[in-house]
């Protein structure tokens, strides 16, 4: 998962970005509200974590502009303004969830996962592709009921693929979600990672298919 974090407190943003990366969530950070919409236009994100007290353009203005242009990205409002009026106002303007500061990291992660499940139309906590199952609670994969041993990169790659099961992803889109800072990583590195992952899945009942011109897609073998 890759999110955009809009937060004007540098220490909080830095800590949160690092902590989320340990859970498999990659975060890009902007500190000014005017940078949110251009950032969302330039890169595909799974969710937006939005502070209300942003300089330049406050969070509620950002939210209103975002929904006015038809963007349906899941939005979690993160703010110190813990009042009923603030909650109701944010939800009415298009927020999907609301979390008050201070907060627990595990609750933030759980709320983000819930937003993604709702956005994909799935209410099941586990994700399935044939005999392959991903459990977001344990953050582990099983194959035919047995734990699947993967390297950290293979795990991140397979998690991205199963989350977007049936949806082709390009090398760049995968790289965005697997590597925290891709400036020194070439998209062709995905081919090496994909080769290693495919070896793990040989004759397993699930495969990664390359769709020419579209990207990679995870699907059960027929």
C-alpha positions in Angstrom: 0.0 0.0 0.0 1.2 3.5 -0.8 -0.4 6.5 0.8 -0.1 10.3 0.7 0.4 11.8 4.1 -0.6 15.5 4.4 0.8 16.7 7.7 2.5 19.9 8.7 4.3 18.6 11.8 7.7 17.4 10.5 8.6 15.3 13.5 5.2 13.5 13.5 5.3 13.0 9.7 8.8 11.6 9.8 8.0 9.2 12.7 4.8 8.1 11.1 6.3 7.5 7.7 9.1 5.3 9.2 6.7 3.5 11.5 4.2 2.7 8.7 7.0 1.5 6.4 7.7 -1.2 9.0 4.2 -2.4 8.6 4.4 -2.5 4.8 2.7 0.9 4.2 4.8 3.3 2.1 4.0 7.0 2.7 4.9 10.1 0.7 4.7 13.3 2.7 3.6 16.8 1.9 3.4 19.6 4.5 1.3 22.2 2.6 -2.3 21.8 1.6 -1.6 23.3 -1.8 0.6 20.3 -2.6 -2.0 17.6 -2.0 -4.1 17.8 -5.2 -1.0 18.0 -7.5 0.6 15.1 -5.7 -2.6 13.0 -6.1 -2.7 13.9 -9.8 0.9 12.9 -10.4 0.9 9.5 -8.7 -1.5 6.8 -7.9 -2.1 6.4 -4.2 -4.2 3.9 -2.3 -5.3 6.3 0.4 -4.9 9.9 1.7 -4.2 10.6 5.4 -5.2 14.3 5.7 -4.5 16.7 8.6 -7.0 19.5 8.9 -4.7 22.2 10.1 -2.5 22.5 7.0 -0.9 25.8 5.9 -1.7 27.2 2.4 -4.9 25.3 2.1 -6.5 23.7 5.1 -7.6 20.1 5.1 -11.3 20.7 4.8 -10.7 22.9 1.7 -8.5 20.2 0.3 -11.2 17.6 0.9 -13.9 19.8 -0.7 -11.8 20.4 -3.8 -10.8 16.7 -4.0 -14.4 15.5 -4.0 -15.5 18.3 -6.3 -13.2 17.0 -9.0 -14.6 13.5 -8.6 -11.6 11.9 -6.9 -12.9 8.9 -4.8 -9.6 8.1 -3.1 -10.2 6.9 0.5 -9.5 9.7 2.9 -8.7 9.3 6.6 -8.8 12.7 8.4 -6.1 12.9 11.1 -6.3 15.9 13.4 -6.1 17.3 16.9 -9.5 18.9 16.5 -11.5 16.3 18.3 -15.1 17.7 18.4 -18.4 16.4 17.1 -18.8 19.4 14.8 -15.4 18.7 13.3 -16.1 15.0 12.8 -19.5 15.6 11.2 -18.2 18.4 9.0 -15.3 16.3 7.7 -17.5 13.3 7.0 -20.1 15.5 5.2 -17.4 17.0 3.1 -16.2 13.6 1.9 -13.9 12.1 4.5 -14.2 8.3 4.9 -12.9 8.1 8.5 -11.7 10.3 11.3 -8.8 9.7 13.8 -7.9 12.1 16.5 -4.4 12.9 17.8 -2.8 11.5 19.8 -3.5 8.1 18.2 -2.1 4.5 18.3 -0.2 3.4 15.2 -2.0 0.0 15.1 -5.4 1.7 15.1 -4.3 4.0 12.2 -3.1 1.0 10.2 -6.3 -1.0 10.9 -8.4 2.0 9.8 -6.4 2.3 6.6 -6.9 -1.4 5.8 -10.6 -1.1 6.5 -10.8 1.8 4.1 -9.2 -0.2 1.4 -11.5 -3.1 1.9 -14.5 -0.9 1.7 -13.1 0.8 -1.4 -12.6 -2.5 -3.1 -16.1 -3.7 -2.2 -14.7 -6.4 0.1 -15.8 -6.9 3.7 -13.6 -10.0 4.2 -10.5 -9.4 6.2 -8.6 -12.1 4.3 -7.7 -11.9 0.6 -7.8 -15.1 -1.5 -6.4 -16.1 -4.9 -7.1 -19.7 -5.4 -5.1 -21.6 -2.7 -3.1 -18.5 -1.8 -4.4 -16.5 1.2 -3.2 -13.3 2.8 -4.2 -12.5 6.4 -3.8 -8.7 7.1 -4.0 -9.4 10.8 -0.9 -11.7 10.9 0.5 -10.1 7.7 1.3 -13.6 6.5 0.6 -15.7 3.4 -0.5 -19.3 3.4 -0.5 -21.6 0.4 -2.7 -24.7 0.5 -3.1 -24.0 4.2 0.7 -23.9 4.9 2.8 -20.8 5.7 4.5 -19.4 2.6 8.1 -18.4 3.3 9.1 -15.2 1.4 11.9 -12.6 1.5 10.7 -9.1 2.5 10.7 -7.9 -1.1 8.9 -11.0 -2.3 6.3 -10.6 0.5 5.8 -6.9 -0.4 5.5 -7.7 -4.1 3.0 -10.5 -3.5 1.0 -8.4 -1.1 0.6 -5.7 -3.8 -0.5 -8.2 -6.4 -3.1 -9.9 -4.2 -4.5 -6.6 -3.1 -5.0 -5.6 -6.7 -5.9 -9.2 -7.8 -7.4 -9.2 -11.3 -6.1 -5.7 -12.0 -3.0 -5.4 -14.1 -0.2 -3.3 -12.6 2.7 -1.8 -14.5 6.3 -2.0 -13.3 6.2 1.6 -12.2 3.0 1.1 -10.2 4.4 -2.0 -8.5 7.7 -0.2 -7.8 5.7 2.7 -6.1 4.3 0.2 -3.7 7.2 -2.1 -3.0 10.2 0.3 -2.6 10.0 3.3 -0.3 12.5 5.4 -2.3 12.6 4.3 -5.9 15.0 7.0 -7.1 17.9 4.6 -7.2 15.9 1.6 -8.3 15.1 1.0 -12.0 11.7 -0.4 -13.0 13.5 -3.3 -14.7 14.4 -4.5 -11.2 10.8 -5.6 -10.9 11.5 -8.3 -13.6 14.1 -9.9 -11.3 11.8 -9.7 -8.3 9.0 -11.2 -10.4 11.1 -14.0 -11.6 12.0 -15.0 -8.1 8.4 -14.8 -7.0 7.2 -16.9 -9.9 9.7 -19.6 -8.9 8.1 -19.7 -5.5 4.7 -20.2 -7.1 5.5 -22.9 -9.6 2.8 -25.6 -9.7 1.1 -23.9 -6.7 -2.3 -23.3 -8.2 -1.7 -19.5 -8.5 0.4 -17.6 -11.0 1.5 -14.1 -12.0 0.6 -13.4 -15.7 2.2 -10.8 -17.9 -0.4 -8.9 -20.0 1.5 -7.2 -22.8 1.2 -3.4 -22.6 -0.7 -3.6 -19.3 1.5 -5.1 -16.7 1.4 -8.0 -14.2 -1.7 -9.6 -12.7 -2.1 -12.3 -10.0 -4.7 -15.0 -10.9 -5.5 -18.6 -10.0 -4.4 -21.3 -12.4 -7.2 -23.0 -14.3 
